[in-house]
Amino acid sequence: MQKDTSMKEEIIGSETVLEKIKSRTPWIFGNSLRKPKIGFPKMRLPRISLPMPSRSLSVVSILIILFVLQTGVVYLMVRKPPALGSNSAGKAVFIYADVHESFIIEGIIASILIIFCSMGFILLYQASKYVYNKKMAVWILLIGVLMITISFFLLQYMLSVKMGTLSV
């Protein structure tokens, strides 16, 4: 009694995609196309161990990079705006009255306020670490929320002066 070897048992997940294509379309590939089995040698590459900086150094460097990018260094290099200006009476003006232009000092102040707001959000996160010390958690939350609201309202004030709805 001879068993038919051409019929495969149907086992889910046992066929590869190439075998499924071959079984459904035998006239295209025939028996000439086979998947090669290659055994790759297991090589171990030497590892280089470099000293890692501390987390606080990493956070400080990220904040410095954010500060530099937020001040608009590219804008300062391309447009070369004045540091600050003056109005017709000769008084110093720190905020340019146009939305599309700015003084150097204005970009620096806006960046300081954004970093101040970011520090407030970091304090909100840090407050969750004082679960068992409720008084400390409340103080940190209060300081974080105050930093966020103060920076928000100062940035809104700067924007309203730039839009011309408020005068300095």
C-alpha positions as CSV (number, residue, x, y, z in Angstrom):
1,M,0.0,0.0,0.0
2,Q,1.6,3.2,-1.1
3,K,0.9,6.5,0.6
4,D,0.4,9.6,-1.5
5,T,3.3,11.9,-0.5
6,S,2.1,14.8,-2.6
7,M,-0.6,15.5,-0.1
8,K,0.5,17.4,2.9
9,E,-1.2,17.3,6.2
10,E,-2.8,20.7,7.0
11,I,-0.9,22.1,10.0
12,I,-1.6,25.7,10.7
13,G,1.5,27.8,10.6
14,S,3.7,25.1,9.2
15,E,3.9,26.3,5.6
16,T,6.0,29.2,4.6
17,V,4.7,31.8,2.2
18,L,6.9,30.4,-0.5
19,E,5.5,26.9,0.1
20,K,2.0,28.2,-0.1
21,I,2.6,30.0,-3.4
22,K,4.3,26.8,-4.7
23,S,1.4,24.6,-3.7
24,R,-1.2,26.8,-5.3
25,T,0.7,27.6,-8.5
26,P,2.9,24.5,-9.3
27,W,3.1,25.4,-13.0
28,I,5.1,28.6,-12.3
29,F,7.9,27.4,-10.1
30,G,7.7,23.6,-10.4
31,N,10.3,21.7,-8.4
32,S,13.2,23.9,-9.4
33,L,12.7,26.6,-6.8
34,R,13.8,25.7,-3.3
35,K,14.5,27.8,-0.2
36,P,18.1,27.5,0.7
37,K,19.0,26.7,4.3
38,I,22.0,28.7,5.4
39,G,23.6,28.3,8.8
40,F,25.3,31.5,9.8
41,P,28.1,31.3,12.3
42,K,27.5,32.9,15.7
43,M,30.1,35.6,16.1
44,R,30.7,37.6,19.2
45,L,31.8,41.2,18.6
46,P,33.9,42.9,21.2
47,R,31.9,45.4,23.3
48,I,33.2,48.8,24.1
49,S,32.2,50.1,27.4
50,L,32.1,53.9,27.7
51,P,31.4,55.7,30.9
52,M,27.8,57.1,30.9
53,P,27.1,60.6,32.2
54,S,24.8,61.0,35.2
55,R,21.1,61.6,34.7
56,S,21.3,65.1,36.1
57,L,24.1,66.0,33.6
58,S,22.0,64.7,30.8
59,V,18.9,66.6,31.9
60,V,20.9,69.9,32.2
61,S,22.5,69.4,28.8
62,I,19.1,68.8,27.2
63,L,17.7,71.9,28.9
64,I,20.6,73.9,27.6
65,I,20.1,72.6,24.1
66,L,16.4,73.4,24.3
67,F,17.1,76.9,25.6
68,V,19.5,77.6,22.7
69,L,17.0,76.3,20.1
70,Q,14.1,78.1,21.6
71,T,15.9,81.5,21.6
72,G,15.9,81.3,17.9
73,V,19.6,80.9,17.1
74,V,18.8,80.2,13.5
75,Y,16.6,83.3,13.3
76,L,19.3,85.4,14.9
77,M,22.0,84.1,12.5
78,V,19.9,84.5,9.3
79,R,17.9,87.7,10.0
80,K,20.4,89.6,12.3
81,P,17.8,91.5,14.2
82,P,18.7,94.4,16.6
83,A,19.2,93.6,20.3
84,L,16.4,96.1,21.3
85,G,14.8,99.2,19.9
86,S,13.3,102.5,20.8
87,N,10.0,104.2,20.1
88,S,9.6,107.8,18.7
89,A,10.0,109.3,22.1
90,G,13.4,107.6,22.5
91,K,12.4,105.2,25.2
92,A,13.7,101.6,25.0
93,V,11.3,99.0,23.6
94,F,11.8,95.4,24.4
95,I,9.0,93.8,22.4
96,Y,8.8,94.4,18.7
97,A,5.3,95.4,17.6
98,D,5.1,92.9,14.7
99,V,4.4,89.2,15.0
100,H,6.8,88.3,12.3
101,E,9.8,90.2,13.7
102,S,11.5,90.2,17.1
103,F,14.3,91.6,19.0
104,I,17.1,89.4,20.4
105,I,16.1,90.2,24.0
106,E,12.5,89.2,23.3
107,G,13.6,85.8,22.1
108,I,15.8,85.3,25.1
109,I,13.0,86.3,27.5
110,A,10.4,84.1,25.8
111,S,12.9,81.2,26.0
112,I,13.5,81.8,29.7
113,L,9.7,81.7,30.3
114,I,9.3,78.5,28.3
115,I,12.1,76.9,30.3
116,F,10.5,78.2,33.5
117,C,7.2,76.6,32.4
118,S,9.0,73.3,31.6
119,M,10.6,73.3,35.0
120,G,7.1,73.7,36.5
121,F,6.0,70.5,34.6
122,I,9.1,68.7,35.9
123,L,8.1,69.7,39.4
124,L,4.6,68.3,38.8
125,Y,6.2,65.0,37.9
126,Q,8.6,65.2,40.9
127,A,5.6,65.7,43.3
128,S,4.4,62.2,42.5
129,K,7.5,60.8,44.1
130,Y,6.4,62.1,47.5
131,V,3.4,59.9,48.0
132,Y,3.9,59.3,51.7
133,N,5.0,62.9,52.5
134,K,1.8,64.8,51.7
135,K,3.0,68.2,52.8
136,M,6.1,68.0,50.6
137,A,4.0,66.8,47.6
138,V,1.5,69.7,48.0
139,W,4.3,72.3,48.2
140,I,6.0,70.9,45.1
141,L,2.7,70.8,43.3
142,L,1.9,74.3,44.3
143,I,5.3,75.6,43.2
144,G,5.0,73.8,39.9
145,V,1.5,75.1,39.1
146,L,2.6,78.6,40.0
147,M,5.6,78.4,37.7
148,I,3.3,77.2,34.9
149,T,0.6,79.8,35.3
150,I,3.1,82.7,35.8
151,S,5.0,81.8,32.6
152,F,1.8,81.2,30.7
153,F,0.4,84.6,31.6
154,L,3.7,86.4,30.9
155,L,3.9,84.8,27.5
156,Q,0.3,85.7,26.8
157,Y,1.1,89.3,27.8
158,M,4.1,89.4,25.4
159,L,1.9,88.0,22.6
160,S,-0.8,90.6,23.2
161,V,1.8,93.4,23.1
162,K,3.1,92.0,19.8
163,M,-0.4,91.8,18.4
164,G,-1.1,95.4,19.3
165,T,-4.0,94.8,21.6
166,L,-2.1,95.9,24.6
167,S,0.5,98.7,25.0
168,V,3.5,98.6,27.2
